[in-house]
Amino acid sequence: METSKSRPKHKGSATLMKNPFLERLTRTHISLPLIIFSVISAVLIYYGIVEKGFEVPVMVLLFVAGFFFFTLVEYLMHRYLYHLPVTSPRREKFVYTMHGVHHHYPKDKSRLAMPPILSLIIATVFFVIYRGIMGDFAFGFLAGFLMGYTAYLSVHYAVHAFRVPRNFLKILWHHHSIHHYREPDRAFGVSSPLWDVVFGTMPRRPPSPQRGS
């Protein structure tokens, strides 16, 4: 099996499953999760306002809080789950399947998003947790959380599929490229470098060239 330590390849794709049907489930067109979670978010907002009686300003605050909280979850999952230390063959396979394959084939557009079935299961788990903690406030909070996820997917896809833009957004391209090609133990934030700043995982500055060298 190819490992996450292999040199990145900009062409081709890895085969994760021997079964053709299961292999197909590991691939996702980016539009599918963007549509699914945008619709779910809209339904949650509608239900919170119309059925639960929340006023719009309250829903906006819950939405923003959920969106912001997702950026933290994104960072923590990328740092501690996707880059889990490999201590056994089983863990190595798990890490490669979850994220290492993306580092090996960073330009594979079919694996720039988690399969919808898996992401829907995870979203349901988050809803149960949020509902248990905050009651009906979970509708607005989860709506923002899911839109944070769609924003992350959009940025991640753009960074790998399109050229670096000539505007302030180029920092996201550069930040993620450093994670892929120079320092995989740094720059874990994709949608924002905020939490890399907070937790001290911003890229190290390359050494300055010696004068006269």
C-alpha positions as CSV (number, residue, x, y, z in Angstrom):
1,M,0.0,0.0,0.0
2,E,1.2,3.5,-0.8
3,T,1.8,5.6,2.3
4,S,1.5,9.2,3.3
5,K,5.3,9.4,3.2
6,S,5.4,8.9,-0.6
7,R,6.3,11.9,-2.7
8,P,3.2,13.9,-3.8
9,K,1.9,13.1,-7.3
10,H,0.1,15.7,-9.4
11,K,-1.4,13.2,-11.8
12,G,-3.3,10.0,-11.2
13,S,-5.3,8.7,-8.3
14,A,-5.0,6.0,-5.6
15,T,-7.2,3.0,-5.3
16,L,-8.4,2.6,-1.7
17,M,-11.0,-0.2,-2.0
18,K,-10.8,-3.5,-4.0
19,N,-14.6,-3.5,-4.4
20,P,-15.5,-1.2,-7.3
21,F,-18.7,0.0,-5.6
22,L,-17.0,0.8,-2.3
23,E,-14.2,2.5,-4.3
24,R,-16.8,4.7,-6.0
25,L,-18.1,5.7,-2.6
26,T,-14.7,7.1,-1.6
27,R,-14.9,9.7,-4.4
28,T,-17.1,12.8,-4.3
29,H,-17.9,15.6,-6.7
30,I,-17.4,18.8,-4.8
31,S,-20.9,20.2,-5.8
32,L,-22.7,17.4,-4.0
33,P,-21.7,18.2,-0.3
34,L,-21.9,22.0,-1.1
35,I,-25.5,21.6,-2.2
36,I,-26.5,19.1,0.5
37,F,-25.2,21.1,3.5
38,S,-26.3,24.5,2.1
39,V,-29.9,23.1,1.8
40,I,-29.8,21.5,5.3
41,S,-28.5,24.8,6.7
42,A,-31.3,26.8,5.1
43,V,-33.9,24.3,6.4
44,L,-32.4,24.6,9.9
45,I,-32.7,28.4,9.8
46,Y,-36.2,28.2,8.5
47,Y,-37.2,25.7,11.2
48,G,-35.6,27.8,13.9
49,I,-37.4,31.0,12.9
50,V,-40.8,29.7,11.7
51,E,-41.3,26.6,13.9
52,K,-39.3,27.5,17.1
53,G,-40.0,31.2,17.0
54,F,-36.5,32.6,17.2
55,E,-36.1,36.1,16.1
56,V,-33.8,36.8,13.1
57,P,-31.0,38.6,15.2
58,V,-30.8,35.6,17.5
59,M,-30.5,33.2,14.6
60,V,-27.8,35.4,13.1
61,L,-25.8,35.3,16.3
62,L,-26.2,31.5,16.6
63,F,-25.2,31.1,12.9
64,V,-22.0,33.2,13.3
65,A,-21.1,31.4,16.5
66,G,-21.5,28.0,14.8
67,F,-19.6,29.2,11.8
68,F,-16.7,30.4,14.0
69,F,-16.7,27.2,16.1
70,F,-16.4,25.1,12.9
71,T,-13.0,26.8,12.2
72,L,-11.7,25.5,15.5
73,V,-13.1,22.0,14.9
74,E,-11.6,22.0,11.4
75,Y,-8.2,22.9,12.8
76,L,-8.3,20.3,15.6
77,M,-9.5,17.4,13.4
78,H,-6.8,18.2,10.8
79,R,-4.1,18.4,13.3
80,Y,-5.0,15.6,15.7
81,L,-7.1,13.1,13.7
82,Y,-6.0,13.5,10.1
83,H,-2.3,13.6,11.2
84,L,-2.5,11.0,13.8
85,P,0.9,9.6,14.6
86,V,1.4,6.3,12.8
87,T,2.3,3.6,15.5
88,S,0.9,0.5,13.8
89,P,0.0,-0.9,10.4
90,R,-3.7,-0.5,11.2
91,R,-3.3,3.1,12.2
92,E,-1.2,3.8,9.1
93,K,-4.0,2.4,6.9
94,F,-6.6,4.5,8.7
95,V,-4.5,7.7,8.4
96,Y,-3.7,7.1,4.8
97,T,-7.4,6.4,3.9
98,M,-8.7,9.4,5.8
99,H,-6.1,12.0,4.8
100,G,-2.7,10.6,3.6
101,V,-4.1,9.7,0.2
102,H,-4.9,13.4,-0.2
103,H,-1.3,14.3,0.6
104,H,-0.1,11.7,-1.9
105,Y,-2.4,12.9,-4.7
106,P,-3.2,16.5,-3.8
107,K,-4.6,17.4,-7.2
108,D,-7.2,14.5,-7.2
109,K,-10.4,16.5,-7.4
110,S,-12.6,13.5,-6.5
111,R,-11.1,13.3,-3.0
112,L,-11.1,16.9,-2.0
113,A,-14.3,16.4,0.1
114,M,-15.4,13.7,2.5
115,P,-18.0,11.3,1.0
116,P,-21.5,12.7,1.7
117,I,-22.7,9.5,3.5
118,L,-19.9,9.8,6.1
119,S,-20.2,13.6,6.5
120,L,-24.0,13.3,7.0
121,I,-23.5,10.7,9.7
122,I,-20.9,13.0,11.4
123,A,-23.3,16.0,11.0
124,T,-26.1,14.0,12.7
125,V,-23.8,13.2,15.6
126,F,-22.9,16.9,16.0
127,F,-26.6,17.8,15.9
128,V,-27.4,15.3,18.7
129,I,-24.6,16.7,20.8
130,Y,-25.5,20.3,20.2
131,R,-29.2,19.7,20.8
132,G,-28.4,18.0,24.1
133,I,-26.2,20.9,25.2
134,M,-28.1,23.9,23.9
135,G,-31.6,22.7,23.2
136,D,-33.4,24.5,20.3
137,F,-30.5,27.0,19.9
138,A,-28.8,24.1,18.1
139,F,-30.8,24.8,15.0
140,G,-29.1,28.2,14.3
141,F,-25.7,27.0,15.7
142,L,-25.6,23.9,13.5
143,A,-26.7,25.9,10.5
144,G,-23.6,28.1,10.9
145,F,-21.5,25.1,11.6
146,L,-22.5,23.4,8.4
147,M,-22.0,26.5,6.4
148,G,-18.5,26.8,8.0
149,Y,-18.0,23.3,6.6
150,T,-19.1,24.3,3.1
151,A,-16.8,27.3,3.3
152,Y,-13.9,25.1,4.2
153,L,-14.7,22.7,1.3
154,S,-14.9,25.6,-1.1
155,V,-11.6,27.0,0.0
156,H,-9.9,23.6,0.0
157,Y,-11.2,22.8,-3.5
158,A,-10.2,26.2,-4.9
159,V,-6.7,26.0,-3.4
160,H,-6.0,22.6,-5.1
161,A,-8.0,23.1,-8.3
162,F,-7.2,26.7,-9.3
163,R,-4.2,29.0,-9.7
164,V,-3.2,31.4,-6.9
165,P,-5.3,34.6,-7.2
166,R,-3.7,38.0,-7.4
167,N,-5.4,39.4,-4.3
168,F,-5.5,39.0,-0.5
169,L,-6.8,35.5,-0.8
170,K,-3.5,34.2,-2.0
171,I,-2.4,33.8,1.6
172,L,-4.8,30.8,1.8
173,W,-3.1,29.2,-1.2
174,H,0.4,29.8,0.2
175,H,-0.5,28.7,3.7
176,H,-1.9,25.3,2.6
177,S,0.9,24.8,0.1
178,I,3.4,25.0,2.9
179,H,1.5,22.3,4.8
180,H,1.5,20.0,1.8
181,Y,5.0,20.6,0.4
182,R,7.2,21.9,3.2
183,E,5.9,21.5,6.7
184,P,3.2,18.9,7.2
185,D,3.4,19.4,10.9
186,R,2.4,23.1,10.5
187,A,-0.2,25.2,8.8
188,F,-3.2,23.0,9.7
189,G,-5.8,25.7,9.1
190,V,-7.4,25.6,5.6
191,S,-10.2,28.1,5.7
192,S,-8.2,30.4,8.0
193,P,-4.7,30.5,9.6
194,L,-6.3,31.9,12.8
195,W,-5.9,28.8,14.9
196,D,-2.4,28.2,13.7
197,V,-1.6,31.6,15.2
198,V,-3.4,30.8,18.4
199,F,-1.8,27.4,18.9
200,G,1.6,28.2,17.6
201,T,1.6,26.1,14.4
202,M,2.3,28.8,11.9
203,P,5.0,27.9,9.4
204,R,8.5,28.4,10.5
205,R,10.4,31.1,8.7
206,P,13.0,29.7,6.3
207,P,16.6,30.7,7.3
208,S,17.8,33.9,5.9
209,P,20.6,33.4,3.2
210,Q,24.0,34.3,4.4
211,R,25.6,37.4,3.0
212,G,28.1,36.6,0.3
213,S,26.8,33.1,-0.2
